[in-house]
Amino acid sequence: MHSAEDFLYFCHSFKKFTTMKYLHLLTLSLCLLLYGPANAATDKDPKAKQPTEYEQAMQAYKAKDYTRALMLWHPLAREGDPNAQFMLGNMYMEQEGEARDPANAAHWYKEAAKQNHIESQSILGRMYLKGIGVPRDYSKAAFWLLKAARNKDRQAQYVLAKLYQNGDGVQLNYGKAAYWYLQAAKQKHTLAQYALAMMYLEGNGLKKNFSKGFTLIKKAAEGGNPKAQLYLADLYEKGHGRLKPDLQHAIKWYKLAAKQGSPRAQYTMGMHYKEGKLVKQDYAQALQWLMKAAAQNDSDAQFELGTMYVNGFGVKQDFTKGVDYFRRAAKQGHGKAQMNLGVAYYTGKGVPTDYPTAYAWFYVAAAKGTPKAFETRNALYDKMLPVDQKKAVELASEYSKKYAKY
């Protein structure tokens, strides 16, 4: 039976968590918990082993009876049970709206972490890293991540390695970064495998070693890491040292990465189908993959779709759609798209003719070093009336601030 003190503490702690629609459930649960029979099932089978309060709470949690789970775990957490403290932390983080309470979650994670609860140490370290529920503090993040990493938590090992690689909260140390990446990589952490592979392949903090890098990148790719799959595909397509080009393997890994949602892999697949590289030319397939990449704001894919619609490659010619794709890419700083958008406003194809707007797009394209943009911009300026020239310069200044920074 729980004390009156427990009851009052529970009510005070959960005033944010409990909403009006749960009040009737809360009342019923409290009555059962505080005044109901402790072991009703024993009437049926006195010899049956009864679940502990922690186990009852877990059953309620799995059944999505969160009010009961909280009431059962809360007294245990106050008494110092690290597993109950960890679960309370999870529940406070999982809630939506006003019931979500990262600060309270951090409190319980910290209580569990002090008792060497590994997952709590790992999560608490990442909360300090991002400033969730606690003030952002790289030093404290490193402190808790190191504890979890030494306890073989692979996510903590990976994040700690990134801190050492970037010198965040710890002194920059590529050796320690590689060490912790390796520990996580041994536990099949694909992001760690990929990160360590890149250190070897690109000589980023480590002496270049293609053999070690290739082995790691392949493991990460086989483990389902789309970045590793994309990099591996590129290695197979171009070859490297003793690794001869292997187009069959290249397309295999491009497809796997694309299917996992990598916009760069989707763009690459689209271009291969558009140009007939590695695969037979197929505009329908090209359109499919480029649209997937464009939907994820890949500016190269948006530009290529613009050219397909403007020129009628594999689709019905549609200047309006083409210009729309050019605009989406141009706003992300794509120089060629900016140039083509300027041409559209100059010629009036897909949009109404507008010389000042055309000039502004030529201006930002020229700033990106896009071929012919500088000459075209100047020629158009000389062609405009003084009133349009003034408007064009003002618009060019505005567009430069918005779109040239990319």
C-alpha positions as semicolon CSV with decimal commas, in nm:
position;residue;x (nm);y (nm);z (nm)
1;M;0,000;0,000;0,000
2;H;0,138;0,344;-0,094
3;S;0,156;0,626;0,159
4;A;-0,039;0,950;0,153
5;E;0,292;1,123;0,083
6;D;0,335;0,917;-0,234
7;F;-0,016;1,006;-0,343
8;L;0,038;1,382;-0,294
9;Y;0,377;1,375;-0,464
10;F;0,226;1,185;-0,758
11;C;-0,058;1,437;-0,798
12;H;0,186;1,730;-0,786
13;S;0,433;1,576;-1,034
14;F;0,175;1,474;-1,291
15;K;-0,046;1,782;-1,305
16;K;0,093;1,853;-1,655
17;F;0,081;1,494;-1,772
18;T;-0,283;1,429;-1,681
19;T;-0,540;1,602;-1,900
20;M;-0,917;1,625;-1,841
21;K;-0,994;1,336;-2,070
22;Y;-0,785;1,109;-1,851
23;L;-0,927;1,217;-1,516
24;H;-1,185;0,941;-1,489
25;L;-0,920;0,681;-1,574
26;L;-0,683;0,835;-1,322
27;T;-0,945;0,826;-1,046
28;L;-1,027;0,464;-1,115
29;S;-0,661;0,365;-1,131
30;L;-0,581;0,544;-0,805
31;C;-0,863;0,365;-0,627
32;L;-0,743;0,030;-0,751
33;L;-0,382;0,109;-0,668
34;L;-0,429;0,264;-0,325
35;Y;-0,733;0,079;-0,190
36;G;-0,784;-0,228;-0,405
37;P;-0,663;-0,579;-0,316
38;A;-0,291;-0,612;-0,368
39;N;-0,297;-0,963;-0,511
40;A;-0,642;-1,039;-0,643
41;A;-0,512;-1,318;-0,864
42;T;-0,403;-1,516;-0,560
43;D;-0,768;-1,608;-0,498
44;K;-0,753;-1,815;-0,814
45;D;-0,409;-1,963;-0,772
46;P;-0,226;-1,899;-0,441
47;K;0,090;-2,066;-0,578
48;A;0,108;-1,851;-0,895
49;K;0,400;-1,609;-0,894
50;Q;0,264;-1,257;-0,906
51;P;0,427;-0,992;-1,128
52;T;0,623;-0,724;-0,946
53;E;0,501;-0,365;-0,952
54;Y;0,768;-0,289;-1,212
55;E;0,643;-0,576;-1,430
56;Q;0,282;-0,464;-1,383
57;A;0,384;-0,118;-1,494
58;M;0,557;-0,259;-1,802
59;Q;0,244;-0,457;-1,888
60;A;0,035;-0,142;-1,856
61;Y;0,287;0,053;-2,066
62;K;0,276;-0,206;-2,345
63;A;-0,103;-0,197;-2,331
64;K;-0,083;0,186;-2,365
65;D;-0,235;0,234;-2,021
66;Y;0,014;0,509;-1,949
67;T;-0,161;0,650;-1,643
68;R;-0,136;0,320;-1,457
69;A;0,221;0,266;-1,574
70;L;0,323;0,605;-1,441
71;M;0,153;0,548;-1,106
72;L;0,328;0,216;-1,058
73;W;0,670;0,334;-1,170
74;H;0,672;0,664;-0,987
75;P;0,702;0,531;-0,628
76;L;0,968;0,283;-0,744
77;A;1,163;0,565;-0,908
78;R;1,145;0,774;-0,591
79;E;1,278;0,477;-0,396
80;G;1,580;0,463;-0,630
81;D;1,496;0,193;-0,886
82;P;1,709;0,292;-1,190
83;N;1,496;0,097;-1,438
84;A;1,180;0,272;-1,319
85;Q;1,363;0,606;-1,334
86;F;1,467;0,530;-1,691
87;M;1,112;0,440;-1,794
88;L;0,976;0,757;-1,638
89;G;1,230;0,953;-1,839
90;N;1,113;0,777;-2,155
91;M;0,747;0,842;-2,083
92;Y;0,799;1,213;-2,020
93;M;0,990;1,238;-2,350
94;E;0,734;1,037;-2,548
95;Q;0,429;1,245;-2,461
96;E;0,285;1,500;-2,701
97;G;0,189;1,861;-2,648
98;E;0,191;2,006;-2,296
99;A;0,226;1,661;-2,139
100;R;0,575;1,627;-2,287
101;D;0,824;1,735;-2,023
102;P;1,192;1,711;-2,128
103;A;1,311;1,874;-1,805
104;N;1,140;1,609;-1,592
105;A;1,267;1,342;-1,829
106;A;1,621;1,472;-1,786
107;H;1,577;1,464;-1,407
108;W;1,487;1,094;-1,406
109;Y;1,749;1,001;-1,664
110;K;2,009;1,172;-1,446
111;E;1,894;0,984;-1,134
112;A;1,928;0,656;-1,325
113;A;2,256;0,760;-1,487
114;K;2,409;0,825;-1,143
115;Q;2,342;0,459;-1,070
116;N;2,531;0,354;-1,383
117;H;2,219;0,292;-1,595
118;I;2,386;0,282;-1,937
119;E;2,097;0,388;-2,162
120;S;2,020;0,680;-1,931
121;Q;2,383;0,794;-1,945
122;S;2,376;0,779;-2,325
123;I;2,047;0,967;-2,358
124;L;2,139;1,226;-2,096
125;G;2,466;1,295;-2,278
126;R;2,279;1,359;-2,602
127;M;2,027;1,581;-2,421
128;Y;2,311;1,800;-2,295
129;L;2,455;1,801;-2,646
130;K;2,134;1,937;-2,799
131;G;2,006;2,136;-2,503
132;I;1,688;1,931;-2,461
133;G;1,544;1,954;-2,109
134;V;1,877;2,088;-1,984
135;P;2,101;2,381;-2,084
136;R;2,329;2,291;-2,374
137;D;2,664;2,191;-2,226
138;Y;2,920;2,006;-2,438
139;S;3,140;1,928;-2,138
140;K;2,856;1,758;-1,948
141;A;2,752;1,585;-2,270
142;A;3,102;1,444;-2,307
143;F;3,108;1,343;-1,938
144;W;2,794;1,127;-1,962
145;L;2,870;0,997;-2,310
146;L;3,212;0,881;-2,196
147;K;3,055;0,686;-1,909
148;A;2,807;0,520;-2,147
149;A;3,076;0,459;-2,408
150;R;3,295;0,282;-2,152
151;N;2,990;0,072;-2,072
152;K;2,982;-0,030;-2,440
153;D;2,682;0,173;-2,550
154;R;2,746;0,195;-2,924
155;Q;2,542;0,511;-2,984
156;A;2,735;0,689;-2,709
157;Q;3,061;0,565;-2,861
158;Y;2,961;0,705;-3,201
159;V;2,852;1,045;-3,068
160;L;3,160;1,072;-2,845
161;A;3,379;1,000;-3,147
162;K;3,213;1,289;-3,331
163;L;3,289;1,517;-3,036
164;Y;3,657;1,423;-3,047
165;Q;3,664;1,461;-3,426
166;N;3,519;1,813;-3,408
167;G;3,665;1,922;-3,074
168;D;3,322;1,989;-2,919
169;G;3,334;1,978;-2,538
170;V;3,663;1,788;-2,555
171;Q;4,004;1,858;-2,698
172;L;4,024;1,776;-3,069
173;N;4,177;1,430;-3,094
174;Y;4,154;1,228;-3,415
175;G;4,311;0,924;-3,250
176;K;4,040;0,910;-2,983
177;A;3,776;0,978;-3,247
178;A;3,899;0,682;-3,452
179;Y;3,915;0,466;-3,139
180;W;3,553;0,529;-3,042
181;Y;3,431;0,500;-3,400
182;L;3,603;0,162;-3,411
183;Q;3,440;0,046;-3,087
184;A;3,096;0,136;-3,223
185;A;3,182;-0,009;-3,565
186;K;3,264;-0,343;-3,401
187;Q;2,906;-0,343;-3,273
188;K;2,778;-0,296;-3,630
189;H;2,694;0,072;-3,590
190;T;2,679;0,165;-3,960
191;L;2,719;0,540;-3,907
192;A;3,039;0,473;-3,713
193;Q;3,160;0,236;-3,983
194;Y;3,093;0,502;-4,244
195;A;3,258;0,782;-4,043
196;L;3,571;0,578;-3,977
197;A;3,581;0,468;-4,340
198;M;3,579;0,832;-4,452
199;M;3,868;0,910;-4,217
200;Y;4,071;0,640;-4,393
201;L;3,951;0,707;-4,748
202;E;3,991;1,085;-4,737
203;G;4,279;1,109;-4,491
204;N;4,065;1,310;-4,251
205;G;4,272;1,291;-3,933
206;L;4,420;0,954;-4,023
207;K;4,673;0,840;-4,278
208;K;4,495;0,737;-4,596
209;N;4,438;0,364;-4,615
210;F;4,211;0,256;-4,900
211;S;4,202;-0,108;-4,796
212;K;4,076;-0,035;-4,443
213;G;3,840;0,233;-4,568
214;F;3,692;0,011;-4,837
215;T;3,635;-0,274;-4,592
216;L;3,451;-0,043;-4,354
217;I;3,246;0,133;-4,622
218;K;3,136;-0,204;-4,758
219;K;3,030;-0,324;-4,411
220;A;2,830;-0,005;-4,360
221;A;2,667;-0,044;-4,702
222;E;2,581;-0,407;-4,635
223;G;2,435;-0,294;-4,301
224;G;2,196;-0,065;-4,487
225;N;2,363;0,276;-4,455
226;P;2,251;0,477;-4,763
227;K;2,550;0,716;-4,751
228;A;2,787;0,422;-4,753
229;Q;2,590;0,258;-5,036
230;L;2,614;0,576;-5,242
231;Y;2,987;0,614;-5,179
232;L;3,048;0,247;-5,257
233;A;2,850;0,278;-5,580
234;D;3,065;0,573;-5,684
235;L;3,383;0,375;-5,608
236;Y;3,261;0,085;-5,823
237;E;3,160;0,317;-6,106
238;K;3,488;0,507;-6,122
239;G;3,731;0,251;-5,983
240;H;4,015;0,331;-5,747
241;G;4,371;0,200;-5,757
242;R;4,346;-0,178;-5,762
243;L;3,966;-0,161;-5,754
244;K;3,860;-0,185;-6,116
245;P;3,533;-0,026;-6,233
246;D;3,242;-0,265;-6,185
247;L;2,928;-0,117;-6,340
248;Q;2,703;-0,403;-6,230
249;H;2,793;-0,349;-5,865
250;A;2,774;0,028;-5,908
251;I;2,413;0,023;-6,027
252;K;2,323;-0,229;-5,755
253;W;2,440;0,003;-5,477
254;Y;2,296;0,315;-5,640
255;K;1,955;0,146;-5,650
256;L;1,974;0,029;-5,291
257;A;2,063;0,378;-5,170
258;A;1,793;0,534;-5,389
259;K;1,527;0,296;-5,257
260;Q;1,621;0,398;-4,904
261;G;1,545;0,758;-4,990
262;S;1,891;0,903;-5,061
263;P;1,815;1,207;-5,281
264;R;2,165;1,205;-5,429
265;A;2,133;0,838;-5,524
266;Q;1,787;0,903;-5,669
267;Y;1,928;1,189;-5,874
268;T;2,215;0,971;-5,994
269;M;1,978;0,690;-6,094
270;G;1,764;0,943;-6,279
271;M;2,063;1,075;-6,471
272;H;2,184;0,727;-6,562
273;Y;1,841;0,644;-6,705
274;K;1,818;0,982;-6,879
275;E;2,160;0,955;-7,043
276;G;2,176;0,576;-7,080
277;K;2,471;0,536;-6,844
278;L;2,513;0,197;-6,672
279;V;2,154;0,120;-6,774
280;K;1,950;0,135;-7,092
281;Q;1,810;0,482;-7,160
282;D;1,459;0,508;-7,017
283;Y;1,297;0,850;-6,978
284;A;1,007;0,713;-6,774
285;Q;1,248;0,570;-6,516
286;A;1,455;0,889;-6,530
287;L;1,146;1,097;-6,457
288;Q;1,045;0,871;-6,168
289;W;1,381;0,891;-5,988
290;L;1,437;1,261;-6,057
291;M;1,094;1,344;-5,918
292;K;1,172;1,152;-5,599
293;A;1,497;1,347;-5,557
294;A;1,331;1,679;-5,647
295;A;1,063;1,618;-5,383
296;Q;1,350;1,614;-5,130
297;N;1,474;1,950;-5,261
298;D;1,769;1,815;-5,460
299;S;1,839;2,121;-5,675
300;D;2,021;1,923;-5,946
301;A;1,718;1,696;-5,987
302;Q;1,488;1,999;-6,003
303;F;1,706;2,154;-6,271
304;E;1,712;1,835;-6,479
305;L;1,333;1,801;-6,456
306;G;1,309;2,160;-6,575
307;T;1,516;2,078;-6,884
308;M;1,308;1,765;-6,953
309;Y;0,978;1,958;-6,948
310;V;1,111;2,258;-7,141
311;N;1,261;2,037;-7,413
312;G;0,999;1,761;-7,407
313;F;1,245;1,482;-7,320
314;G;1,031;1,180;-7,234
315;V;0,739;1,406;-7,137
316;K;0,496;1,636;-7,311
317;Q;0,663;1,974;-7,352
318;D;0,539;2,205;-7,077
319;F;0,717;2,538;-7,027
320;T;0,513;2,623;-6,718
321;K;0,620;2,304;-6,535
322;G;0,975;2,340;-6,658
323;V;1,003;2,698;-6,533
324;D;0,852;2,597;-6,200
325;Y;1,128;2,338;-6,151
326;F;1,391;2,593;-6,258
327;R;1,253;2,836;-5,999
328;R;1,271;2,577;-5,719
329;A;1,632;2,499;-5,804
330;A;1,723;2,865;-5,857
331;K;1,599;2,961;-5,512
332;Q;1,844;2,706;-5,372
333;G;2,132;2,876;-5,553
334;H;2,158;2,651;-5,861
335;G;2,347;2,868;-6,111
336;K;2,226;2,701;-6,431
337;A;1,867;2,706;-6,310
338;Q;1,903;3,077;-6,230
339;M;2,034;3,134;-6,582
340;N;1,748;2,940;-6,741
341;L;1,493;3,118;-6,525
342;G;1,636;3,447;-6,646
343;V;1,597;3,328;-7,006
344;A;1,234;3,233;-6,935
345;Y;1,154;3,583;-6,806
346;Y;1,345;3,736;-7,099
347;T;1,166;3,532;-7,368
348;G;0,827;3,505;-7,195
349;K;0,815;3,125;-7,220
350;G;0,639;2,969;-6,920
351;V;0,607;3,310;-6,750
352;P;0,513;3,662;-6,860
353;T;0,802;3,863;-7,008
354;D;0,971;4,064;-6,732
355;Y;1,310;4,222;-6,808
356;P;1,394;4,343;-6,454
357;T;1,325;3,996;-6,310
358;A;1,526;3,835;-6,592
359;Y;1,814;4,072;-6,514
360;A;1,798;3,984;-6,143
361;W;1,826;3,613;-6,216
362;F;2,111;3,670;-6,464
363;Y;2,282;3,878;-6,195
364;V;2,281;3,603;-5,930
365;A;2,374;3,341;-6,194
366;A;2,675;3,554;-6,292
367;A;2,776;3,574;-5,927
368;K;2,786;3,193;-5,927
369;G;3,015;3,199;-6,232
370;T;2,752;3,050;-6,463
371;P;2,873;3,061;-6,827
372;K;2,732;3,349;-7,038
373;A;2,534;3,493;-6,745
374;F;2,761;3,797;-6,710
375;E;2,746;3,889;-7,081
376;T;2,371;3,825;-7,101
377;R;2,307;4,038;-6,794
378;N;2,499;4,336;-6,934
379;A;2,340;4,308;-7,278
380;L;1,992;4,305;-7,122
381;Y;2,072;4,605;-6,902
382;D;2,170;4,813;-7,206
383;K;1,843;4,715;-7,373
384;M;1,616;4,834;-7,088
385;L;1,461;5,174;-7,030
386;P;1,604;5,377;-6,737
387;V;1,298;5,308;-6,520
388;D;1,339;4,933;-6,574
389;Q;1,713;4,957;-6,516
390;K;1,652;5,107;-6,171
391;K;1,399;4,838;-6,086
392;A;1,635;4,565;-6,216
393;V;1,924;4,683;-5,996
394;E;1,701;4,692;-5,687
395;L;1,565;4,346;-5,762
396;A;1,915;4,212;-5,831
397;S;2,029;4,336;-5,489
398;E;1,732;4,166;-5,323
399;Y;1,784;3,837;-5,508
400;S;2,155;3,845;-5,435
401;K;2,082;3,856;-5,061
402;K;1,825;3,577;-5,087
403;Y;1,970;3,333;-5,337
404;A;2,341;3,401;-5,404
405;K;2,449;3,299;-5,053
406;Y;2,386;2,932;-5,134
